Amino acid sequence: MRSIRLSFATLLTLVALPSGLSAQASDTLARGRAIFLSTCRSCHTVAPPPQGGPPMSRIAQRYVEQAGTRRAAAARIAEWLSAPSADKSLLPKAEVARFGVMPHQPLADAGRFAVAAYVVTLMDSGPRRSRR
């Protein structure tokens, strides 16, 4: 349980840092990026056009809009990754219907937190959707 708390604390620190990263935060983002490249990239692009799943920049933007902060969005993404389901997704229902629900990825807690922290950093990598 201790490692889960430490990983979650790292996640919260990471997405709250306004500038400059600590060595631990930088390592966590690097690990998240590595997980994205080895596991997520086969279905997700960073920016449009979409591949098998929605672009990560779109996911990050939507989660931040819905959760209110990057910190809350990263926590929600990490939680969702533990057991993906349509009910828990913060993406629009039409988007979930279009792409389906992502299959479960067997990531340890620290890996889920690292990839969630990395995904939130991709928020500004794609085109912005206007709020209606």
C-alpha positions in Angstrom: 0.0 0.0 0.0 2.9 2.4 0.7 4.1 2.3 -2.9 0.6 3.2 -4.1 0.5 6.2 -1.8 3.9 7.4 -2.9 3.0 7.0 -6.6 -0.2 8.9 -6.1 1.7 11.6 -4.2 4.2 11.9 -7.0 1.3 12.2 -9.5 -0.3 15.0 -7.6 3.0 16.8 -7.2 3.8 16.3 -10.9 0.6 17.8 -12.4 0.6 20.7 -9.9 4.1 22.0 -10.6 3.9 25.4 -12.4 7.4 25.3 -13.8 10.5 23.1 -13.6 10.3 19.5 -12.6 12.0 17.7 -9.8 14.1 14.7 -10.7 11.4 12.4 -9.4 8.7 14.2 -11.4 10.8 14.1 -14.5 11.5 10.4 -14.1 7.8 9.8 -13.6 6.9 11.7 -16.8 9.6 9.8 -18.7 8.2 6.5 -17.5 4.7 7.6 -18.5 6.0 8.6 -22.0 7.7 5.2 -22.3 4.5 3.4 -21.4 2.6 5.5 -23.9 5.1 4.7 -26.6 5.1 0.9 -25.9 1.5 0.4 -24.9 -0.9 3.2 -25.9 0.6 4.4 -29.2 -0.6 1.4 -31.1 -4.2 2.7 -30.8 -3.8 6.4 -29.8 -2.1 9.3 -31.6 -1.1 12.4 -29.6 -3.0 14.8 -31.9 -5.6 14.2 -34.6 -6.3 12.5 -36.8 -7.5 9.6 -34.6 -6.3 6.1 -35.0 -8.0 3.2 -33.2 -8.9 5.4 -30.2 -9.3 9.1 -29.6 -6.2 11.3 -29.7 -4.5 11.7 -26.3 -4.5 15.5 -26.6 -8.3 15.3 -26.9 -8.6 12.9 -24.0 -6.4 15.1 -21.8 -8.4 18.3 -22.8 -11.7 16.7 -22.1 -10.7 15.2 -18.7 -9.3 18.6 -17.6 -12.5 20.3 -18.7 -14.6 17.8 -16.8 -12.5 17.3 -13.7 -11.6 21.0 -13.3 -7.8 20.8 -12.9 -4.9 18.9 -14.4 -4.4 17.3 -11.0 -8.0 16.0 -10.8 -7.9 15.0 -14.4 -4.7 12.9 -14.0 -6.3 11.2 -10.9 -9.4 10.4 -12.9 -7.4 9.0 -15.8 -5.4 6.8 -13.5 -8.6 5.6 -11.8 -10.2 4.9 -15.2 -7.2 2.9 -16.4 -7.6 0.5 -13.4 -10.9 -0.8 -14.9 -12.0 1.0 -18.1 -15.7 1.2 -18.7 -18.2 3.4 -20.6 -19.8 4.4 -17.3 -16.6 5.8 -15.8 -15.4 7.6 -19.0 -15.5 11.4 -19.0 -15.4 11.5 -22.8 -18.7 12.3 -24.6 -21.0 9.3 -25.1 -20.8 9.7 -28.9 -17.0 9.4 -28.7 -17.2 6.3 -26.5 -19.7 4.8 -29.0 -17.5 5.7 -31.9 -14.3 4.2 -30.5 -15.6 1.7 -28.0 -14.1 1.2 -24.5 -10.4 0.6 -24.3 -9.5 -2.9 -23.3 -7.9 -3.3 -19.8 -4.2 -2.8 -19.8 -2.3 -4.7 -17.1 -0.4 -1.8 -15.6 0.9 -1.6 -12.0 -0.4 1.3 -10.0 2.9 3.3 -10.5 2.6 2.8 -14.2 -1.0 3.9 -14.3 -0.1 7.1 -12.4 2.9 7.8 -14.6 1.0 7.4 -17.9 -1.9 9.5 -16.5 0.5 12.3 -15.6 2.1 12.1 -19.0 -1.3 12.1 -20.8 -2.3 15.3 -19.0 0.8 17.0 -20.3 -0.5 16.3 -23.9 -3.5 18.6 -23.4 -1.9 21.4 -25.3 -0.6 19.1 -28.2 -3.7 19.1 -30.3 -6.4 21.5 -31.6 -8.7 23.1 -29.1 -12.4 22.3 -29.2 -14.6 25.2 -28.4 -17.0 24.9 -25.5 -20.6 25.0 -26.5 
